[in-house]
Amino acid sequence: MKTIDFSYFIERYNAGEMDEAEKEWFRKELEGNEKLRREVELRNRTDMILKDRDIMNLRNKLNAIEKQRKKPIPEVKSRKPLNIRYAALIASLIIIGSIALLSRGKPDSDEIISRYYKPYEVATISRSANMAANSDNFRLAVEYYNVSDYRNAAIYFSKVLEDNPGDMHTELLNGISNFETQNYPEASGSFSKVIEDNNNFYIDHAQWYLALCYLKTGETVKAVNQLAKIEASRTIYRKDAKKILSYLK
């Protein structure tokens, strides 16, 4: 029996993107799987921490400006004129700082990637009816992948695909490994294969990573078209796709 990779469903469940039928199925899975319940709770807490991080950064910067403003003014003979000049300077700094924080310029492609990209997480390997997942090359590839040795991971994922060219999970992981090593043409090819297969659980991920590939290679028109498809879909990436499109348009 094929082992279910719950990563995709956990993300959809926490994002509130499941329909009622999916929710009912997933809740039944949660009832009998304590490990899955812990994973859902952990990811939910992580998402909340990440959302709060940007707000905290802005708050800390504004607090720093406020502390600077409240520093005592050294007493001098012409105190009144100095106080006026000092207050005007601080007011200018606050205005400039607020504008810089709240109205930042559009980020370039590298900043967008650093802000929104993260590698796909591989679930724990278990015995499966999938021959590729049970192969020594696949297990070795995943070991390299999980320690961020993406160059060797790509080598062994390619070996798996030589014997199992229709394994879309391996194809996705091969694409991400090549993305990490800046082999963008090879990465794009893998993601495109997953999308064209059109009969697997990994299409949403492949569409997302393909859009990021286009950004990295300066193919802005292709990136915009790909992100527009994602925004119009119901995938977990649609909100981030919308944000990136606002920078590109």
Phi, psi and omega in degrees: 000134184286131178286134181278130172273106187278355186306313182298317184287327177298316181296317179294321182293312181293331180276356180071032186257000180278146171279178187296323180295316179296317180300316181298317178296315185291323179295325175295322177296321180295324182300324184254014185221093182297321179299320179293320178299318179296320180296318178298315181295319180297314181293325179295317178295320179298316179300319180294321179296317181295321179295324182282341188298314181296321178297318180294320178300314179297317180298318180297320180294318178293324177296320179297319178295319181294320178296320178298321181295327185274359179299140182296145180269127179299139182281130175224171184297313181267063189295316185298312178298322180295318179301320180295316180294320181295316180298320179295320179296314181296318179299320179296318181296320180296317180296314180297317180296319180295318178296319181295324182282321187264343182229054183291150177293166181292133179288153175278179185298322180296320179292323177298314180299314182296332183278325190244347184271138167209143182295148176295137180271131179268128178292160178303133182287132176224169179296136185216160175285346179286116184297322181297317182294336180267359183281153178296322180297320180294316180298319179293319179300316180294323177299315177296317182300316185287345174255014177066024173267075189288335179296311178290326177301316180297322180299314184279331173295324177296321178297321179297319182290336176297323180267338183225069185295343181264007181278100186286334176295312177297322180298318178298313181295325176296318178298315181294320178299317178290326175300316182295332179264012176066022174268072189293323177300317179293320179297313180300321179298317179295314181296321179296323179296318180297317180294316182293331178300320172058025180208056181204172182276359193250007184297316181302316180295317182297319178299318181296309182293329177295319178299319179292327175300314180299322177297317181296326183266008177074015179270073189296319181298315178297320180298315180298316179298317181293317180294326178296321177298318181293318180299324182280352182268186179248026184279169180291347183266358190294325181291317178293323178299319179297319179295316181294321179299326179295333177281328187275333184274000000 
